[in-house]
């Protein structure tokens, strides 16, 4: 027994599946890029006092994207950009 409109329903399902697959692929690539960016940031800009740098690198590696998000909101605002004194800008 065949369900009515089998070819049309199958094609629509395939298109929707492809769209969802592409969305998940793009989100996955963006998450990986963000994770890698935070890992490099922690390795290059995090202060190395009291093994803080090593701890943040391990947190980011072992907890994945969650660790990268935690690093972004907790530690990254404390790191001044390279080449600045970290103080308020002078006018």
N, C-alpha and C positions, 0 to 999 in steps of 0.2 A: 504494500500500500504506500503510495507516494503522497507526500505533503504537497499541497498546491503551491505553485510558484517556486519550485525547487531551485532553478537556475538563478533567478533574480535574488532570492534570499541568500544563496551561497555567495554570490558575487558581492552583495552588500556587506555580508559578514567578513569577507576577505578584505575589503577596502577598509572597514572599520578596524579590523585587526592590524592591518599595516599602519594605519594612522597611530593607533595606540603604541605599536612597536616603535615607530619613529619618535614619538614623544618620549617614551621611556629611554630610548637610546640617547637622545639629546640631553635629557635630564641626567642620565648616568655619566655622560661625558663631562657635563658642567660640574657635577659633584666631584668627579675625579680631578678635574682641573683645579677646583677650589681646594681640595684636600692637598694636592701637590703644592699649590701656592702657599698654603699655611705651613706645610712641612719645610719648604725652603725658607720661608720667613722666620720660622722658629730656629732653624739652623744658622741663619745669618744675622739676625737682629736681636735675638733673645739674649739677655745678659748671661754670662757664663758663671756667675757667682753661685756658690753652693749647689752645683750641679743642676741648676734650674733649666739650663738649655737641654741637657740630656733628658731630664724628666719630661719636659714638654714634647720633645721629639718622640719619646716612647709613648706618651699619651696619644699623640696624633697617629702614630703608626698602629698601635694596638686597638684603638677605639674607632678608627676610620673617620667617617664624615662627622660623627658626633663629637669626637675629640677636636677636629678642625674647627667646628662651630664654637665649641667651648673656648678654644685658644683665641679665636677671632674676637669674642666678646669680653674675655677676661684679661688676657695678657697683651694682645696686640695694641690696644690704645695706649699702653704704658711705654711702648717702644717708639722713641722719636725717629723720624726719617733720618737716613744717613746724611752726614754733613751738617747737621744742626746741633745746637747746644742743648736743645730740649726745653729751653725757656720760652717765655712769650716773645712774639716778634717785636722788634724795635722799629719805631716809626721815624 
